[in-house]
Amino acid sequence: MAKIHPRIPFSSSSCSTERETYTIWMKSLVLNSNGYTVYDSNGEVVYRIDNYDRKCRSEVYLMDLRGNIVCTILRKKLLRSGLWDCYNDKDSRTPWFRVGKAFRFFKNDSVYDVIVETSEEQSISSSNHKIEGSVHALEFKIIDGEGRIAAKVQRKRSSSGIELGEDVLRVTVEPHVDRIFVMALVAIHGLICGKM
């Protein structure tokens, strides 16, 4: 029997040697739930978040195409400005990385510091990253510890240059940057902005 929807085998590698572009729709594929769906350049779903409860949950799961959890995002409620821990192993007591509000003030911008736990298993080369962007929009940059842009999130435009809805984003990930790391930061930024 022939397959109706043949699929390209999903790659478990979370880094690439080439720049990659993804489309994120800040909607869940599940009716009446919050989340987001990530499509690769071929239009295939590669990552997703489905929140069945309410907006701004304190525990969020980033899943691959098959529904396997690739990282868990937990919000710490102790701090007013918010602190987010991300675990890439559900049994780990040490977070893979943490995101917290930087103590800097810009007119219309927001800066969040990303502290990556150093471990031989992790593929992230630097221990300090930043999320720089608007507090009210989903557009932002991820800056690595050496000041280089690791990824950029912008509103997606059609081929004729028309901006699509505010909930459709284009994510450009630079070579050798962990895609799961970037997608987790997109999710955290969406939670901070109250868009997810």
ABEGO torsion letter per residue (X at the ends): XBBABBBBBBBABABBABBBBBBBBABBABBGBBEBBBBBAAGBBABBBBBABBBGBABBBBBBAAGBBABBBBBBAABAAEBBBBBABAABABBABBBBBBBBBBAABBBBBBBBBBBAABABABABBBBBEBAABABBBBBBAAGBBABBBBBBBBAAGBBBBAABBBBBBBBGBBAAAAAAAAAAAAAAAGAX
